[in-house]
């Protein structure tokens, strides 16, 4: 309800500001901002409330890093196409027996030869080269999926940050109202001659501090909105507020259940393909030891006899000094390295999963304790002290301490909820987005 009131207030404020502009001529800055907002709205960004599902869709569609990964996948398609290409034939032309002395001074005794030479790859080099390119293309698919999950997780974290900032603004607004009521209560007691006028001065100072804190909370909310909009390339946020219950952290499956899903994580699944790629590279380097044959066929024209003859030839490199031993040794080492990296990635992901699961469990329990136990108690104490202060049962310091304890508890509750949402985003990233949490947002 608080978030809904906050959103409504922001929308009403924006409409009021628009209605207050009575000048018939808008400034260049106003026009630029208006065009920017219209462009963003037309591009699909909500102008009012923004849900998590909408934020995720915008980020997946427009995030520059994710678009870069998509382009890399397209580039890998080009590498596959190039790997499938065969070697081009070579056309050569020769002229002999001219420019000498006697009969060879002119071109009468010259011989002309035109031939086509074609190299033939042996040892299955072309097939192995294609296999390397296609396997590398598979890896770009894992890179793309990793980037997508990273973008979703970061967007979820920043969305939680906006929800938390909105809650802090709501809380800061409530503390201003409390401080204003407290000033009235102190003023009544001063007027009745029950307390020193100095207490009223202190109450006014406290009210000023609360208003400063509200301004700071609004500034932090503005920064959180900017950071969220940056996920889809927005410079100036168009949405007015984030819609969602910060406290709606769904139950998470047991750690053992989540651990069984690690294999679907692209950071882990990719290593079976990495090993396959290393094996393909090794096979390609082993095939490179086999020399390729080049064959040539052509026709020779004799100026002296005015006749044509056929010519043919073949060339074969002799692998006496370079048998590609260095590249083979490198490929063997890289294959072993890929296997070790695959094990390391699985262990790292399992550790991250356990950590995120523990953080989520701890913060969710902490938030639940605050909601069900701490906050009701401090609220009851605060109400009792506030009522008792007007009756002279409690001192100014006791009333101030009760208010501070209640506000600090509410701040800790909000922090716990933000931490839980962040841990949930981390957990969802690790298990390949398989947690059924976003449907409940």
DRENTINU-641082 format. One record per residue (C-alpha): residue in one letter; x, y, z. Coordinates in Angstrom, 3 decimals, always signed. Layout:
REM residues N
{rec 'A',{X,Y,Z}}
...
//
This chain:
REM residues 441
{rec 'X',{+0.000,+0.000,+0.000}}
{rec 'X',{+2.834,+2.385,+0.849}}
{rec 'X',{+4.466,+1.800,-2.518}}
{rec 'X',{+1.168,+2.399,-4.292}}
{rec 'X',{+0.681,+5.714,-2.434}}
{rec 'X',{+4.250,+6.676,-3.245}}
{rec 'X',{+3.746,+5.932,-6.951}}
{rec 'X',{+0.488,+7.866,-7.000}}
{rec 'X',{+2.080,+10.864,-5.298}}
{rec 'X',{+4.900,+10.935,-7.846}}
{rec 'X',{+2.458,+10.721,-10.735}}
{rec 'X',{+0.295,+13.524,-9.304}}
{rec 'X',{+3.393,+15.639,-8.786}}
{rec 'X',{+4.433,+15.162,-12.392}}
{rec 'X',{+0.962,+16.112,-13.633}}
{rec 'X',{+0.954,+19.190,-11.381}}
{rec 'X',{+4.302,+20.290,-12.751}}
{rec 'X',{+3.029,+19.881,-16.308}}
{rec 'X',{-0.109,+21.891,-15.568}}
{rec 'X',{+1.963,+24.678,-13.991}}
{rec 'X',{+3.799,+25.359,-17.269}}
{rec 'X',{+1.666,+28.200,-18.659}}
{rec 'X',{+4.314,+29.665,-20.949}}
{rec 'X',{+3.308,+29.126,-24.623}}
{rec 'X',{+6.961,+28.809,-25.693}}
{rec 'X',{+8.970,+25.899,-24.296}}
{rec 'X',{+12.721,+26.130,-23.835}}
{rec 'X',{+15.140,+24.017,-25.856}}
{rec 'X',{+15.904,+21.980,-22.738}}
{rec 'X',{+12.211,+21.287,-22.138}}
{rec 'X',{+11.697,+20.241,-25.742}}
{rec 'X',{+14.726,+17.942,-25.643}}
{rec 'X',{+13.550,+16.289,-22.437}}
{rec 'X',{+10.026,+15.920,-23.850}}
{rec 'X',{+11.324,+14.287,-27.033}}
{rec 'X',{+13.534,+11.968,-24.988}}
{rec 'X',{+10.599,+10.888,-22.826}}
{rec 'X',{+8.331,+10.369,-25.826}}
{rec 'X',{+11.011,+8.372,-27.635}}
{rec 'X',{+11.561,+6.149,-24.635}}
{rec 'X',{+7.851,+5.682,-24.136}}
{rec 'X',{+7.361,+4.791,-27.775}}
{rec 'X',{+10.252,+2.355,-27.529}}
{rec 'X',{+8.347,+0.380,-24.920}}
{rec 'X',{+9.555,+1.653,-21.550}}
{rec 'X',{+6.583,+2.174,-19.220}}
{rec 'X',{+5.998,+5.801,-18.284}}
{rec 'X',{+4.208,+5.037,-15.017}}
{rec 'X',{+4.721,+1.932,-12.937}}
{rec 'X',{+7.430,-0.554,-13.861}}
{rec 'X',{+7.211,-4.233,-12.919}}
{rec 'X',{+10.158,-6.577,-12.599}}
{rec 'X',{+8.987,-8.568,-15.615}}
{rec 'X',{+8.955,-5.400,-17.717}}
{rec 'X',{+12.414,-4.391,-16.499}}
{rec 'X',{+13.822,-7.815,-17.327}}
{rec 'X',{+12.293,-7.774,-20.804}}
{rec 'X',{+13.707,-4.309,-21.518}}
{rec 'X',{+17.173,-5.285,-20.293}}
{rec 'X',{+17.244,-8.504,-22.317}}
{rec 'X',{+16.238,-6.624,-25.435}}
{rec 'X',{+18.499,-3.575,-25.169}}
{rec 'X',{+21.464,-4.216,-22.879}}
{rec 'X',{+24.621,-3.331,-24.847}}
{rec 'X',{+26.657,-6.183,-23.396}}
{rec 'X',{+23.986,-8.709,-24.327}}
{rec 'X',{+23.698,-7.297,-27.839}}
{rec 'X',{+27.481,-7.572,-28.115}}
{rec 'X',{+27.263,-11.273,-27.234}}
{rec 'X',{+24.610,-11.752,-29.918}}
{rec 'X',{+26.906,-10.155,-32.491}}
{rec 'X',{+29.749,-12.407,-31.421}}
{rec 'X',{+27.514,-15.414,-32.080}}
{rec 'X',{+26.862,-14.064,-35.577}}
{rec 'X',{+30.598,-13.630,-36.086}}
{rec 'X',{+31.090,-17.283,-35.119}}
{rec 'X',{+28.636,-18.251,-37.857}}
{rec 'X',{+30.918,-16.460,-40.290}}
{rec 'X',{+33.921,-18.400,-39.018}}
{rec 'X',{+32.080,-21.672,-39.634}}
{rec 'X',{+31.258,-20.595,-43.171}}
{rec 'X',{+34.877,-19.663,-43.789}}
{rec 'X',{+36.153,-22.953,-42.356}}
{rec 'X',{+34.023,-24.855,-44.871}}
{rec 'X',{+35.613,-23.099,-47.829}}
{rec 'X',{+38.056,-25.066,-50.003}}
{rec 'X',{+41.363,-23.659,-51.218}}
{rec 'X',{+41.250,-21.592,-54.374}}
{rec 'X',{+42.996,-22.829,-57.541}}
{rec 'X',{+45.990,-20.847,-58.828}}
{rec 'X',{+46.196,-19.734,-62.450}}
{rec 'X',{+49.738,-19.101,-63.704}}
{rec 'X',{+51.214,-17.947,-67.028}}
{rec 'X',{+54.838,-18.230,-68.222}}
{rec 'X',{+56.771,-17.009,-71.273}}
{rec 'X',{+60.205,-18.565,-72.064}}
{rec 'X',{+62.958,-18.354,-74.695}}
{rec 'X',{+62.604,-14.721,-75.725}}
{rec 'X',{+64.678,-11.586,-75.416}}
{rec 'X',{+67.948,-13.437,-76.048}}
{rec 'X',{+70.284,-13.521,-79.071}}
{rec 'X',{+69.859,-14.911,-82.550}}
{rec 'X',{+66.577,-16.682,-83.131}}
{rec 'X',{+65.536,-15.994,-79.556}}
{rec 'X',{+65.956,-12.239,-79.907}}
{rec 'X',{+62.320,-11.826,-80.691}}
{rec 'X',{+59.296,-13.895,-79.764}}
{rec 'X',{+59.476,-16.256,-82.742}}
{rec 'X',{+61.012,-19.074,-80.677}}
{rec 'X',{+59.200,-18.214,-77.432}}
{rec 'X',{+57.222,-20.779,-75.459}}
{rec 'X',{+54.080,-19.854,-73.518}}
{rec 'X',{+52.675,-21.958,-70.719}}
{rec 'X',{+49.308,-21.494,-69.009}}
{rec 'X',{+48.336,-23.828,-66.197}}
{rec 'X',{+45.980,-24.247,-63.254}}
{rec 'X',{+47.313,-25.485,-59.924}}
{rec 'X',{+45.115,-26.891,-57.175}}
{rec 'X',{+46.145,-27.873,-53.644}}
{rec 'X',{+44.518,-30.963,-52.117}}
{rec 'X',{+44.251,-31.123,-48.315}}
{rec 'X',{+45.136,-34.552,-46.938}}
{rec 'X',{+44.583,-36.075,-43.531}}
{rec 'X',{+41.014,-34.766,-43.212}}
{rec 'X',{+42.232,-31.226,-42.514}}
{rec 'X',{+39.115,-29.566,-43.858}}
{rec 'X',{+36.742,-31.702,-41.802}}
{rec 'X',{+38.789,-31.128,-38.667}}
{rec 'X',{+38.910,-27.394,-39.336}}
{rec 'X',{+35.133,-27.323,-39.702}}
{rec 'X',{+34.727,-29.257,-36.472}}
{rec 'X',{+36.839,-26.679,-34.604}}
{rec 'X',{+34.776,-23.785,-35.993}}
{rec 'X',{+31.434,-25.446,-35.215}}
{rec 'X',{+32.507,-26.319,-31.685}}
{rec 'X',{+33.663,-22.753,-31.157}}
{rec 'X',{+30.235,-21.621,-32.375}}
{rec 'X',{+28.642,-23.714,-29.625}}
{rec 'X',{+30.739,-21.888,-27.051}}
{rec 'X',{+29.442,-18.523,-28.211}}
{rec 'X',{+25.987,-19.870,-27.437}}
{rec 'X',{+27.065,-20.497,-23.839}}
{rec 'X',{+28.623,-17.023,-23.708}}
{rec 'X',{+25.354,-15.528,-24.892}}
{rec 'X',{+23.358,-17.438,-22.284}}
{rec 'X',{+25.800,-16.408,-19.544}}
{rec 'X',{+25.463,-12.781,-20.575}}
{rec 'X',{+21.679,-13.083,-20.576}}
{rec 'X',{+21.624,-14.528,-17.070}}
{rec 'X',{+24.086,-11.881,-15.860}}
{rec 'X',{+21.857,-9.127,-17.215}}
{rec 'X',{+18.749,-10.642,-15.620}}
{rec 'X',{+20.468,-11.037,-12.263}}
{rec 'X',{+21.859,-7.503,-12.232}}
{rec 'X',{+18.511,-6.092,-13.315}}
{rec 'X',{+16.807,-7.980,-10.479}}
{rec 'X',{+19.352,-6.601,-7.995}}
{rec 'X',{+18.875,-3.032,-9.196}}
{rec 'X',{+15.106,-3.428,-9.195}}
{rec 'X',{+15.323,-4.549,-5.577}}
{rec 'X',{+17.461,-1.484,-4.930}}
{rec 'X',{+14.716,+0.770,-6.300}}
{rec 'X',{+12.081,-0.980,-4.192}}
{rec 'X',{+14.293,-0.547,-1.144}}
{rec 'X',{+14.930,+3.117,-1.921}}
{rec 'X',{+11.178,+3.701,-2.280}}
{rec 'X',{+10.607,+2.066,+1.097}}
{rec 'X',{+13.274,+4.284,+2.637}}
{rec 'X',{+11.563,+7.361,+1.190}}
{rec 'X',{+8.254,+6.200,+2.666}}
{rec 'X',{+9.932,+5.649,+6.029}}
{rec 'X',{+11.686,+9.022,+5.916}}
{rec 'X',{+8.368,+10.692,+5.148}}
{rec 'X',{+6.783,+8.963,+8.134}}
{rec 'X',{+9.597,+10.109,+10.429}}
{rec 'X',{+9.043,+13.708,+9.290}}
{rec 'X',{+5.372,+13.413,+10.246}}
{rec 'X',{+6.361,+11.918,+13.602}}
{rec 'X',{+8.843,+14.727,+14.182}}
{rec 'X',{+6.183,+17.328,+13.344}}
{rec 'X',{+3.764,+15.724,+15.801}}
{rec 'X',{+6.489,+15.589,+18.409}}
{rec 'X',{+7.153,+19.322,+17.977}}
{rec 'X',{+3.474,+19.954,+18.650}}
{rec 'X',{+3.543,+17.749,+21.745}}
{rec 'X',{+6.650,+19.484,+23.113}}
{rec 'X',{+5.193,+22.917,+22.347}}
{rec 'X',{+2.075,+22.021,+24.333}}
{rec 'X',{+4.150,+20.970,+27.320}}
{rec 'X',{+6.307,+24.109,+27.103}}
{rec 'X',{+3.177,+26.252,+26.967}}
{rec 'X',{+1.865,+24.415,+30.010}}
{rec 'X',{+5.146,+25.192,+31.784}}
{rec 'X',{+5.982,+21.526,+32.327}}
{rec 'X',{+9.260,+21.448,+30.370}}
{rec 'X',{+11.979,+23.883,+29.407}}
{rec 'X',{+11.702,+25.839,+26.107}}
{rec 'X',{+15.064,+24.285,+25.253}}
{rec 'X',{+13.291,+20.996,+24.580}}
{rec 'X',{+11.211,+22.706,+21.906}}
{rec 'X',{+14.377,+23.987,+20.235}}
{rec 'X',{+15.771,+20.455,+20.269}}
{rec 'X',{+12.545,+19.146,+18.731}}
{rec 'X',{+12.804,+21.700,+15.927}}
{rec 'X',{+16.403,+20.654,+15.269}}
{rec 'X',{+15.275,+17.039,+15.117}}
{rec 'X',{+12.534,+17.954,+12.644}}
{rec 'X',{+15.055,+19.710,+10.408}}
{rec 'X',{+17.302,+16.639,+10.492}}
{rec 'X',{+14.381,+14.414,+9.510}}
{rec 'X',{+13.579,+16.662,+6.556}}
{rec 'X',{+17.219,+16.536,+5.453}}
{rec 'X',{+17.099,+12.742,+5.728}}
{rec 'X',{+13.983,+12.733,+3.527}}
{rec 'X',{+15.792,+14.798,+0.877}}
{rec 'X',{+18.707,+12.391,+1.016}}
{rec 'X',{+16.381,+9.392,+0.657}}
{rec 'X',{+14.801,+10.998,-2.413}}
{rec 'X',{+18.269,+11.563,-3.877}}
{rec 'X',{+19.210,+7.929,-3.296}}
{rec 'X',{+15.959,+6.841,-4.951}}
{rec 'X',{+16.747,+9.002,-7.987}}
{rec 'X',{+20.184,+7.361,-8.277}}
{rec 'X',{+18.692,+3.875,-7.923}}
{rec 'X',{+16.223,+4.633,-10.730}}
{rec 'X',{+19.069,+5.852,-12.962}}
{rec 'X',{+21.078,+2.696,-12.300}}
{rec 'X',{+18.081,+0.507,-13.135}}
{rec 'X',{+17.313,+2.367,-16.385}}
{rec 'X',{+20.962,+1.990,-17.406}}
{rec 'X',{+20.305,-1.746,-17.782}}
{rec 'X',{+18.426,-1.036,-21.003}}
{rec 'X',{+20.498,+1.950,-22.074}}
{rec 'X',{+18.250,+4.608,-20.557}}
{rec 'X',{+19.981,+7.844,-19.613}}
{rec 'X',{+16.987,+9.468,-17.933}}
{rec 'X',{+14.457,+7.083,-16.341}}
{rec 'X',{+10.994,+7.371,-17.822}}
{rec 'X',{+9.178,+5.139,-15.336}}
{rec 'X',{+7.847,+6.863,-12.224}}
{rec 'X',{+8.218,+4.038,-9.744}}
{rec 'X',{+8.902,+0.337,-9.384}}
{rec 'X',{+5.891,-1.801,-8.610}}
{rec 'X',{+6.286,-4.767,-6.300}}
{rec 'X',{+6.299,-5.896,-2.687}}
{rec 'X',{+9.827,-5.843,-1.327}}
{rec 'X',{+8.872,-8.325,+1.367}}
{rec 'X',{+7.545,-10.887,-1.152}}
{rec 'X',{+10.558,-13.242,-1.014}}
{rec 'X',{+9.299,-16.709,-2.007}}
{rec 'X',{+10.386,-19.925,-0.362}}
{rec 'X',{+13.533,-21.463,-1.851}}
{rec 'X',{+14.042,-25.206,-2.418}}
{rec 'X',{+16.513,-27.123,-0.310}}
{rec 'X',{+20.200,-26.769,-1.137}}
{rec 'X',{+20.430,-30.394,-2.301}}
{rec 'X',{+17.664,-29.781,-4.844}}
{rec 'X',{+19.389,-26.680,-6.173}}
{rec 'X',{+22.768,-28.411,-6.338}}
{rec 'X',{+21.347,-30.945,-8.776}}
{rec 'X',{+20.583,-28.087,-11.165}}
{rec 'X',{+24.159,-26.784,-11.382}}
{rec 'X',{+24.786,-28.787,-14.537}}
{rec 'X',{+22.379,-26.486,-16.371}}
{rec 'X',{+24.434,-23.418,-15.540}}
{rec 'X',{+26.158,-22.269,-18.768}}
{rec 'X',{+29.354,-21.523,-16.851}}
{rec 'X',{+29.518,-25.224,-15.972}}
{rec 'X',{+27.885,-26.808,-19.018}}
{rec 'X',{+30.242,-25.011,-21.388}}
{rec 'X',{+33.272,-27.000,-20.219}}
{rec 'X',{+32.181,-30.233,-21.844}}
{rec 'X',{+32.193,-28.281,-25.116}}
{rec 'X',{+35.493,-26.600,-24.182}}
{rec 'X',{+37.018,-30.064,-23.808}}
{rec 'X',{+35.494,-31.096,-27.129}}
{rec 'X',{+37.001,-27.988,-28.725}}
{rec 'X',{+40.431,-28.762,-27.279}}
{rec 'X',{+40.187,-32.293,-28.665}}
{rec 'X',{+39.193,-30.930,-32.066}}
{rec 'X',{+42.143,-28.524,-32.059}}
{rec 'X',{+44.488,-31.369,-31.148}}
{rec 'X',{+43.142,-33.479,-34.028}}
{rec 'X',{+43.575,-30.545,-36.388}}
{rec 'X',{+47.182,-29.994,-35.310}}
{rec 'X',{+47.952,-33.703,-35.650}}
{rec 'X',{+46.524,-33.671,-39.173}}
{rec 'X',{+48.743,-30.687,-39.987}}
{rec 'X',{+51.760,-33.036,-39.904}}
{rec 'X',{+50.565,-34.590,-43.154}}
{rec 'X',{+51.728,-32.476,-46.128}}
{rec 'X',{+49.239,-31.388,-48.749}}
{rec 'X',{+49.670,-32.285,-52.438}}
{rec 'X',{+49.432,-29.684,-55.167}}
{rec 'X',{+48.653,-30.784,-58.738}}
{rec 'X',{+48.928,-28.652,-61.870}}
{rec 'X',{+47.794,-29.112,-65.475}}
{rec 'X',{+48.134,-26.744,-68.392}}
{rec 'X',{+49.018,-26.169,-72.028}}
{rec 'X',{+52.289,-25.013,-73.609}}
{rec 'X',{+52.514,-23.149,-76.886}}
{rec 'X',{+55.798,-23.349,-78.851}}
{rec 'X',{+56.480,-20.420,-81.141}}
{rec 'X',{+59.301,-22.261,-82.866}}
{rec 'X',{+57.224,-25.272,-83.956}}
{rec 'X',{+53.886,-23.476,-83.811}}
{rec 'X',{+52.385,-26.403,-81.840}}
{rec 'X',{+50.633,-26.978,-78.485}}
{rec 'X',{+51.495,-29.560,-75.861}}
{rec 'X',{+50.070,-30.487,-72.489}}
{rec 'X',{+52.004,-30.043,-69.259}}
{rec 'X',{+51.284,-31.551,-65.825}}
{rec 'X',{+53.041,-31.518,-62.502}}
{rec 'X',{+52.757,-32.317,-58.831}}
{rec 'X',{+54.430,-30.888,-55.719}}
{rec 'X',{+54.717,-32.380,-52.243}}
{rec 'X',{+56.378,-30.594,-49.294}}
{rec 'X',{+58.958,-32.708,-47.471}}
{rec 'X',{+58.286,-32.646,-43.714}}
{rec 'X',{+61.954,-32.806,-42.733}}
{rec 'X',{+62.246,-29.904,-40.294}}
{rec 'X',{+58.688,-28.962,-39.267}}
{rec 'X',{+56.366,-31.761,-38.230}}
{rec 'X',{+54.185,-29.445,-36.105}}
{rec 'X',{+55.448,-30.946,-32.841}}
{rec 'X',{+55.209,-27.643,-30.937}}
{rec 'X',{+51.569,-27.041,-31.811}}
{rec 'X',{+50.670,-30.628,-30.923}}
{rec 'X',{+52.344,-30.348,-27.521}}
{rec 'X',{+50.506,-27.063,-26.928}}
{rec 'X',{+47.166,-28.660,-27.836}}
{rec 'X',{+47.772,-31.593,-25.488}}
{rec 'X',{+48.452,-29.201,-22.617}}
{rec 'X',{+45.405,-27.070,-23.422}}
{rec 'X',{+43.209,-30.176,-23.431}}
{rec 'X',{+44.424,-31.115,-19.952}}
{rec 'X',{+43.939,-27.502,-18.863}}
{rec 'X',{+40.343,-27.498,-20.117}}
{rec 'X',{+39.561,-30.589,-18.055}}
{rec 'X',{+40.982,-28.974,-14.920}}
{rec 'X',{+39.134,-25.724,-15.586}}
{rec 'X',{+35.894,-27.657,-15.943}}
{rec 'X',{+36.363,-29.185,-12.493}}
{rec 'X',{+37.298,-25.792,-11.049}}
{rec 'X',{+34.208,-24.157,-12.568}}
{rec 'X',{+31.933,-26.790,-11.081}}
{rec 'X',{+33.499,-26.388,-7.629}}
{rec 'X',{+33.323,-22.585,-7.846}}
{rec 'X',{+29.677,-22.643,-8.861}}
{rec 'X',{+28.795,-25.095,-6.097}}
{rec 'X',{+30.494,-22.822,-3.561}}
{rec 'X',{+28.669,-19.752,-4.887}}
{rec 'X',{+25.398,-21.663,-4.716}}
{rec 'X',{+25.916,-22.684,-1.101}}
{rec 'X',{+26.937,-19.137,-0.177}}
{rec 'X',{+23.953,-17.498,-1.875}}
{rec 'X',{+21.593,-20.065,-0.365}}
{rec 'X',{+22.967,-19.384,+3.112}}
{rec 'X',{+22.769,-15.607,+2.656}}
{rec 'X',{+19.172,-15.883,+1.457}}
{rec 'X',{+18.213,-18.153,+4.337}}
{rec 'X',{+19.860,-15.890,+6.897}}
{rec 'X',{+18.476,-12.623,+5.565}}
{rec 'X',{+14.991,-14.043,+5.036}}
{rec 'X',{+14.923,-15.319,+8.611}}
{rec 'X',{+16.214,-11.981,+9.851}}
{rec 'X',{+13.548,-10.097,+7.933}}
{rec 'X',{+10.887,-12.460,+9.236}}
{rec 'X',{+12.050,-11.910,+12.826}}
{rec 'X',{+11.891,-8.154,+12.398}}
{rec 'X',{+8.444,-8.298,+10.819}}
{rec 'X',{+6.846,-10.712,+13.269}}
{rec 'X',{+8.628,-9.881,+16.516}}
{rec 'X',{+10.871,-6.807,+16.616}}
{rec 'X',{+8.764,-4.259,+14.742}}
{rec 'X',{+5.490,-4.926,+16.614}}
{rec 'X',{+7.325,-4.639,+19.945}}
{rec 'X',{+9.200,-1.415,+19.187}}
{rec 'X',{+6.009,+0.075,+17.725}}
{rec 'X',{+4.121,-0.761,+20.934}}
{rec 'X',{+6.899,+0.772,+23.042}}
{rec 'X',{+6.967,+3.871,+20.854}}
{rec 'X',{+3.196,+4.369,+21.071}}
{rec 'X',{+3.276,+3.947,+24.848}}
{rec 'X',{+6.161,+6.377,+25.331}}
{rec 'X',{+4.665,+8.962,+22.966}}
{rec 'X',{+1.361,+8.824,+24.808}}
{rec 'X',{+3.114,+8.860,+28.150}}
{rec 'X',{+5.283,+11.842,+27.239}}
{rec 'X',{+2.259,+14.089,+26.776}}
{rec 'X',{+1.134,+13.010,+30.249}}
{rec 'X',{+4.512,+13.641,+31.794}}
{rec 'X',{+5.305,+9.984,+32.419}}
{rec 'X',{+8.429,+9.933,+30.243}}
{rec 'X',{+11.206,+12.401,+29.578}}
{rec 'X',{+12.167,+13.988,+26.284}}
{rec 'X',{+15.193,+11.693,+25.983}}
{rec 'X',{+13.087,+8.612,+26.587}}
{rec 'X',{+10.626,+9.663,+23.879}}
{rec 'X',{+13.479,+10.407,+21.496}}
{rec 'X',{+15.112,+7.036,+22.203}}
{rec 'X',{+11.861,+5.154,+21.554}}
{rec 'X',{+11.421,+6.904,+18.199}}
{rec 'X',{+15.037,+6.268,+17.197}}
{rec 'X',{+14.798,+2.580,+18.110}}
{rec 'X',{+11.657,+2.128,+16.043}}
{rec 'X',{+13.105,+3.883,+12.975}}
{rec 'X',{+16.416,+2.018,+13.176}}
{rec 'X',{+14.535,-1.286,+13.386}}
{rec 'X',{+12.528,-0.414,+10.303}}
{rec 'X',{+15.725,+0.516,+8.442}}
{rec 'X',{+17.298,-2.815,+9.385}}
{rec 'X',{+14.163,-4.590,+8.200}}
{rec 'X',{+14.372,-2.880,+4.802}}
{rec 'X',{+18.095,-3.683,+4.540}}
{rec 'X',{+17.398,-7.343,+5.298}}
{rec 'X',{+14.742,-7.468,+2.580}}
{rec 'X',{+17.089,-5.910,+0.018}}
{rec 'X',{+19.815,-8.398,+0.947}}
{rec 'X',{+17.342,-11.264,+0.599}}
{rec 'X',{+16.251,-10.054,-2.853}}
{rec 'X',{+19.888,-9.697,-3.915}}
{rec 'X',{+20.726,-13.197,-2.702}}
{rec 'X',{+17.663,-14.527,-4.527}}
{rec 'X',{+18.904,-12.938,-7.769}}
{rec 'X',{+22.345,-14.494,-7.218}}
{rec 'X',{+20.793,-17.872,-6.551}}
{rec 'X',{+18.575,-17.683,-9.616}}
{rec 'X',{+21.605,-16.822,-11.764}}
{rec 'X',{+23.497,-19.875,-10.522}}
{rec 'X',{+20.721,-22.379,-11.213}}
{rec 'X',{+20.268,-21.126,-14.770}}
{rec 'X',{+17.118,-19.114,-14.043}}
{rec 'X',{+15.188,-22.228,-13.060}}
{rec 'X',{+13.723,-20.854,-9.842}}
{rec 'X',{+10.037,-20.141,-10.293}}
{rec 'X',{+10.221,-16.780,-8.569}}
{rec 'X',{+9.672,-14.213,-11.259}}
{rec 'X',{+6.178,-15.449,-12.004}}
{rec 'X',{+5.213,-14.313,-8.524}}
{rec 'X',{+6.565,-10.792,-8.997}}
//
